[in-house]
Amino acid sequence: MSEVFFTRSTDCGAESMSALLSRFAPGDDGGTGLHAVKIHAGEQGNTRFVPPSSVNSVVRALGLPPDRTFLTDTTVLYRGRRLTAPAYLHLAFEHGFGLPATPPFMVADGLRGTDEIPVKLPSCCEGTTARIARLISEADRMTVISHFKGHLLTGFGGAIKNLGMGCASRGGKLYQHSSVKPVVRTQKCVSCGLCAAHCPAGAISLSDGPASISDALCIGCGECIQRCPEGAVGVNWNQDQEVFVRRMVEYAIAAVSVTRIDVFVNFLTKISGDCDCLDDQGGLLVDDIGILASTDPVSLDQACLDLVTGAVSAEGSPAAGAGVGVDKFRAFRPDIDGTLQLETAQMLGLGSREYVLTEV
C-alpha cells in the first residue's frame, strides 16, 4: 500500500511545500546528474495549468540544482501553438516558463516532435516498443508535476497521463490513439505537395488531386500534420477508450523505465472538466482542494480522484448535480470511465490503487 502525502495549502509557500516534498529531495548525486521537471505549460487561451510560481516552489522544496535542472514537455498532434518546438517555446515564455523566471524550458521530442528513442516494453504489454521523447531518456532523474483535471478520452488526467501521453513523441502519440493515423481533409487540401515531399515512408500521393495517405504504408510519424500549411492533415479522434488507455499506460511504463523519477506531484487546483490543451471553458467542477505527492503515480491519481469525488461541486460547476460521493468527471462525461486507467495501470504493474493518505 503506497503512501500519498497531502497538503490543503495551495499558496505554495516555502513552509507548506517543504513539509510536503522535503522527504522526496534527491540529495547529492555528485554534481553531474541532469534533473528534468515534466510539466504542461498550457495551450494558448488556457490559464488553469500549474503556474510557473508553483513549479518554482516544487523545484526549491526539492533542492534541485539550478544549473542542472530543466523544465520539459512534448509537442502535440493537433494544430495549436505547441505543434513545433519553436512555437511551443514562445508560448511557454508567454506563460512565464523559461529563463530567467524559471529553470530553462526545453521541448523533449525535438523541433518537429520526431526526436525519439525506442524503449522495449515488458511482456505484459501488448506493444513491443514505445517511442519516448529523447530528452526524457537523457535526464538522469525526473520530477513529474501534473494538473489534475478532466479529459475527453480518459475521464481525468493526472500523473499517469502526464507520463504516458506527455513523454511520448508525436509518433508515440499517434500510436496511442488506436488505429488513428493522419487523415486528409480534402476540402482544405490545396495539393501543394509538402506533405508528400516530407513523408519518410512515401505513403502520400497527389496523383488524383488532393493528397491521399496509404494506410498500408503510413508509419504514424505525424510529420505530415506538422508540415501542412493549410491544416488539411489532421487526426480522426474517434476511438475506443479501452484501447487508448491501455496504450497510454504502456507508454507510462516505458517512461518510468528510462529515467529515475523522484516524485509525482499533483495539483488539485482549478479543477475543470477539460484538459489544459483547451482554452478555458465553463466553470470549475469543484473548488481547490490541495497538493498531493507520492512515488506511486497510480496511488496518487486514485487519491486525487477520491478527493474530488468527496468534494462539494463548485458554484456554477458543469457537474452541479453531482453531490458528495459522486464522481464529478463521470457526471461531466457520463460515457467516459476514468477509473479504467487506474485499473489498467494496476493490472500492468505501474502502481497500486491502494494507498494511505497522510496529511502534512
N, C-alpha and C positions, 0 to 999 in steps of 0.2 A: 504494500500500500504506500503510494508516494505521498510526500508532504508538499503541500501548497501553502505559501505564505501570502498574507493578505493585509493591506493597509486601507483603511477607509479614507485616508487623506489623499486628495487629488491635486494639492498645490505643489507637489514635487519639491518640498523644502528639503534642505540637506539632512535634517534630523530624521524625518519620516522615510526618506529614500535610503539612508544609511541603515536604519532599522530593518528595512525590507531586504536590502541587497548586499550588505557587507559580508554576509555568510557565503555569498557566491563569488566574491572577488577572486580572480585567478591567481594572484600572488606573483612573485618574481619568477620569470622564466629565463633569466639570464640575459635579458636585454636584446633578444633577437626576434621574438615572435611578433607576427602581424595579427592585429585584432580587428575582425570585421564586425560591424554592427548592422544587422539586417533590419531595414525599416521599409516603410511605404511613404514616399514623400507627397502623396496625394495628386490627383488629377486636377487640371485646371477647373476652377469653379467649386472645388471641394475644400472645406475648411475644418473638416472633422477628423482628419488624420492626427496622429500623435505629433504635437508641435516640436520645433527644434529645442525650445527651452526644456521640455520634458525629456527629450533624448539626451541632452547635455547632462541633466540630473542623473540619469541612469549611468552615463559614462563616468561621471565624477564619483558616484557612490560605489562603483566597481573598481575605481582607481585605475582605469585603463590608461596606458601611456600615451600622451598626446602625439608623439612623433611616430607611433606605430599603430595608430587606430584610424580606421576609416569607416564611413557610412556607405551602405551599398543597397542596391535594388536592381531589378532587371527590366528590360524593355517589355512591351506588351504586343498583343496581336491586333488590337483594334487601332483605328487611325485617330490617335489623340496626340497629346504633347509628350507622351512617353514612348513613342514609336521608335525613335533613334536615340543614341547616346547624347549627341549634341543638344537635341531638343529637350531631352529629359534634364540635362544639366542646367539649362536655362530655367526650366520650370522649378526644379529643386531650389535653385538660387532665389527665385522669386518667392518661394515659400519659406525661405530662411535657412536652408541647409547648405553647408559648404563653408570653406574658409572665408573670413575669419570667425564667423559666428559659431560654427560647429566644427567637428573634425571634417576633413575633406570628404566630399561625396563622390563616389565612383560607380559607374554602371558595370555590373558584374558580367554581363554577357556581350560586351563589346559594342562597337559602333552601330551595327545593324542587328544585334541580337543573335549572332551566329557564333560567337566565341564560346565554345563549349568543350566539355570533356565527356567521354563515355564512362559511365560508372556501372559496374556489374551489380545486378540485383540478386538477392538471395533466392533460394529455390522456392520459398513460399510465395513469391511474386509471380504474376502471370507474364510480365515482361522479362526480358533478359538483361537489358541495359537501360540506363536513364541518361538523358542529355542534360547535364548540370552546368550552369554558368561557371566559366573558368575561374573567376576571382573568388568564388565560394570555395573552390578546392584549394586555391593557393593560400588562403588565410590559414594561419596556424590555430586560431581559436575564433569563436563567433558567439555573439550575444544576439538573440532574436527578440526584437521589440515589435509587438503586434497590437493593433487596434481591434478590439473585439466588437463586431458589428454584424449586420445581416449580409447575405449573399444570395444571388439569384439561383445558383446551381447547388450550393452546399448548405443552404439554410442560414448558416452563420460562418464567418471567417475569423480565425484566431491563429494560434501558433501552428497548427497542422497545415492550414492553407498557406501561411506565410512561408513555411518550409517547402511544401510540395509544389505549389504554383510559383511562389516568389523566387525560388532558387533555380528554376528551370530556364533554359534558353528558349528562344522563340520556337525552335523545332520541338522541344520538350513540351511546351505549352500546347502546340498543335496535337501532339500525340495524346496528351491527356484528354483532349476534347474528342475522345472516342474515334469514330471513323471520320471525324471532321478533317477536311483538307481545304485549301483555298478554293474559293469559287469566284467566277467572273460574273459580275452584274452587267449583262450585255448592254443595257440601256445607258450605262455610264462609260463603257469602253470606247476609246477613240482610235483603237488599233495602232497605237504609237510603236508597239513592239518592245518597249523597255522591259516588260516582264519576261518575255521570251529571251531577250538578249542576256539577262542575268539569271536565268534558271539553270542551276548546275546539273539538273537531270535531263534537260532537253524535253521537258514534259509539256511545254506550251507551244501552241501553233496558232497562226493567224491566217491560214490559207483560205478560210471561208468567211472572212470579215472579222468580227470581234474575236478576241483571244479565247482559246479553248484549252483547258487543262486536262491532261490524261490522268485519270485516277491510277492507272496501272503504273505509270512512270513517276508520278509525283512522290517525292520523298518527305514531304511535310516540313521543309525547312522554313517556309514563310518568307523567303526572300522576295517573292513577287508582291506580297502585301506591302512590304516596305517601299518597293521600287515604284509602284503605280502612282503617277502624279494626279490621277483623277479620282482616286479612291474607288476604282471599279473592282478591285480584287479584295475580297473580304472573307469572312468566316461564317458558315452557317451554324448558328449556336444551338440549334435544336439537337438535343442529345439526351441519352438515358443517364439519369443521375447516378445510378449504381456503377456504371462503367467509369464515368468521370471520377467519382470519389475513390474507387479502387486504384485508378492510375495516379491520382493526386497523392494518395497515401504512399504508394510505392515510390514516388519521387521524393517524398518526405524522408523515407527510409534511406534513399540514396544520398540525400543532402547531409544527414547526420553521420553517414559513413565516411565522408571525405574531409571533415574538419571537426575539431573538438568544440562542442557547444557548452559554454559555462552556465548559461541560464536563459530561460524563456521568460519574458516579461509581457504580460497582457494588461492593456489599459481599458478598464470598463468606464469609459468616458464618452460623451456624445454618441450614445449607442443608437444608431439609426438602423433602418431595415435594409439599407443598401450599402455596398462596399465603397471604399474610398476612390475607386476608379470612376465613380459618377460624381457629378456636381451635387451640391446639397439639395436633397429632395424630401419634402414632407417633414413632419415633426419627428422628434426622437421617441423611441419605444419606451424607454424608462429614463429616469434621472441618473446622474453619475453615481457610481457605486464605489469605485476604488481602483487599486492597482494590485495585481497578483503576480507571483513569481514562483517558478519551480524548475527543476531539472527534467521534468517529465511533461512533454507537450500535451499528451492525452489527458492526464490528470488535470493539468492547468485549464484546458479548454472545457473539460467536464465541470470543473468548479465554477468557471465563469458562466457557463450555461445555467447551472443550478442557481447562481445568484441572480441572474436576470429573470429566470423563471419565478423566483421567490420574491421579486420586487413588485411594487405597485406601478401600473402603467403611468407614464408621464402625462401631463396635461396636453391635450392635442395629439396624443400618440395615435399613429395609424393602426395600432393594436389596442385601442382604448377599451374594447370589450373583454380583453384578456386580464383576468384577475390574478391575484396572488396564487402561485402554484401552477399557472398556465404558461406553457412555452410561448413567449412573445414572438419569436421568429416564426414558429409554426402558425401562429394566429395571423401573422402578416402574410405568409405564403403557405396556405394550407396544403399544397401539393408537394412541398419540399420538406423532407425529414432530415433535420440537421444532425440527429443522433447517428445517422448512417456512417458518417466519417469517424465518429468515436468508436462505433462497433468494429468497423473495418480496421482502424488503426490498432486497436487492442488485439484483434484476431491475428494481425500480421506482425505483432511484437514491437510496435513503435513505443508503446507505453501502456499504462493501466488506467481504467476508468475509476478505480477505487482510490480514494485519497483521504488524507487528513488535512483539514483546513486549520491553519494556525494564524491567528490574528496578531499583528505586531503593532 
